[in-house]
Amino acid sequence: MNTSRKLGILVFCGVPAIVGGGIVYAAFSSYAPVFVYEILLLLVVGAFFSK
């Protein structure tokens, strides 16, 4: 996987991280669920990079 594809995946996953983090915070009014959500997203991105 070349560098431009990796950067594209990071941008594609960055939007759900920002928008989804805000939605999770609005739903739970706490940062703990936001951290769990962000960690799950990092695991998914890590799975894409490991290929």
ABEGO torsion letter per residue (X at the ends): XBAAAAAAAAAAAAAAAAAAAAAAAAAAGBAAAAAAAAAAAAAAAAAAAAX
